[in-house]
Amino acid sequence: MPNVVYFSEDALLAGIRSEDESAVAYLYKQHYPMVLHLVLNNNGSEEEAKDIYQEAIIVFLEKIREESLELNCLIKTYLYSVCRRLWLKRLAFKNRFAGVVSESDTFLEMAEEVADLEDREIKFNKMAEALELLGEPCKTLIEDFYLQDLSMQTITDKFGYTNADNTKNQKYKCLLRLKKLFFNIYKIKVERD
């Protein structure tokens, strides 16, 4: 199976809908560590994390393929939420019938993790918005360097800059513009809320 990287959630969802095995494999690999961390830090084992994640992935895939899921957040946030709910149910079941699970502050940590994920998602969306407003050639230059992981020399050749130092200077200027756009958009969002 080829090692495919999906640069957008839309591409990943399209791959899942078309039953592309590499899309499903990418989904498994991409978000499992987050679920493993959740379960291990909340009285669970690696085996239980695998079970919970498998269950959440199956539900997610079925809903995507049936087009019965209206996704209003990142896939990562959705899966975390489903896994968290499934894990809490399993913990409640263990507690009721085994009396093994003890109360702890870890659930507060989980709530903080969800809040952090939601905050990061808002910032990510605002950054994507700022990137769209950035315009060319900055948008492509930033994407080539940070998302496509192209070398400075490759970008220099692509854009026809005289040397890699000029490309670095241009990238720096583009980043400053992107930062300014991001904070303007983020400030507007915060003021509205």
N, C-alpha and C positions, 0 to 999 in steps of 0.2 A: 504494500500500500504506500503510495507516495506521501511524503511529509509535506502536507499542504498547510499554509498559513492563511487564515481568513482575516483580512484587514478591516472588514466591516461586519457589523451584526447582520445587515441585510444579506450579504453574501453567504454568511453562515446559515441563516434561515432558509435561503434559497437552496443551498446544498442539502439541508435536512429535508426540505419539502420534496426534492428530487431523489431522495433516498440515497444520496452520495455517502458511501461508507466513510470516506475520509472526513466528511463534515461531522459525522457522529463521533468518530475517533477523536477529532480535534476538540469537540465539545467536552468529552469525557476527560481528556488530558488537561484542558485549560482550567477547569473549575474544581476538580477533585481536591486539590490541596486545601482550598478554603473550607470544604466540608469536613475533611479529615481533621483540620484544626478545630473546627466547631465541636465535633463529637469527642475528640480526645480531651479537650479542655472542659468537657461537661460529662465526666464519668463514663465515657464510652471507650470502645476498642476500635482498632483499625478495621476489623471485620464488620463491626456494626456501621462504621462510616461507609464502607463499601456498599452494604445493604441499603442504607438510607439513600445514598447517592444514586444507586441503580434504580431504586423506586422512583425517585424524583425525575431522573432522566427519562424513564419510560413514560411517566405522566406527561412531561414536557414534550417529548417527541410525538406522542399520540395527539396532543392538543394542537401542535403546530401542523402536523399532517392533515388533521381534520379541519384546520383553520377555525378552531373554536376558542383560540386564545388571542385576546387583544393585548399585546405586550406594550405596556406603558413605561417600561423601565429597561435597564440593561438585563441581558440574559443572566449575568452573574447575580444580580440582585434578586431576580425572580427565583433562580435555583436556590440561593441562600435562604430565601424566605420559605420555600417549600421544604427544604431539608430541615430547617429549624423547627417548623411545625411538626414534621414527621418525627424528629428527634424528641421534641417535648412530649408528644403522645407516647413514644416508646418509654421515655423516662417515667411518665405517669403510670404506665402499665407495670413497669418494673417495681416502682414504689408501692403500688397497691398490692401486688402479689408476692413480692420478694422482700420488701422492706429494706432494700440495700441502699437505695439512693438517699443521700443526706442533703439537706438544704445547704446552699452555699451562695456566695456572691457571684458565682460564675454566670448566673442568668442576667445579672445587672451588666456584666461585661458583654454578654451577647447582645443586649439591647443597645449598648454603646457601639458595638460593632455594626449593627444594622444602621444606626444613625450615621456612623462614619461612612458606611457604604453609600447611603443616600446622599450625604454631603458630597462625596467624591463623584457620584453620578451627576449631580447638579453641576459641579465644576467641570466635569468632562464634557457635558453637553454645551456649557457656555464656551469652553475652549474650542469645541467643534464649530460653534456658531462664529466665534472670533476668527477662526481659520478660514471659514467661508468668506467673511468680509474682508480678509487680508488682501485678496487680489493677487494677480500674477505679476512678476514671477515668484514672489515671496511664498505664496501658498505651495506651489510645486516644489520649490527649493526646500522648504521646511518638511514637507511630506517625504521627499526623496531622502533627506538626511535622517530624519527621526523614524519614519514609518517603513520606508523601503530599505533603510540601512545602507544606502549607497555611500561610497567613499567620496571625499572632497575632490579627488582628481576626476572621478566619474562625473560628478556634478559640474565641475569646471568645464569639462569637455562638452557636456550636454548643453550648458547655457552659453558656451563660447567666451567665458571669462578668460583673462590673460594668464592667471595662475591661481593656485589653490589659496594663496593668501587673500586675493581679491574675493574669492568665493566665501572664505571665512568671514571677511568684513561684511559682505552682503548678507550672509546668514545672520550675523549679529544684529545688523540693522533691521532685518525682517523680524527677528525675535523681539526686539524692542517694540516694534509696531504691534506685533501680536499680543505682547504683554499689555500694552496700553488698551488695545481693543478689548481684551479679556476683562480687565479690571473695570472698564466702562460698562460693559454688558453685565458683569457680576454685580456692580454697584447698583445698576438699575433694578436688577432682580431682587436684591436685598431690600432696597427702598420700597418696592411694591409689596413685599411680604410683611 
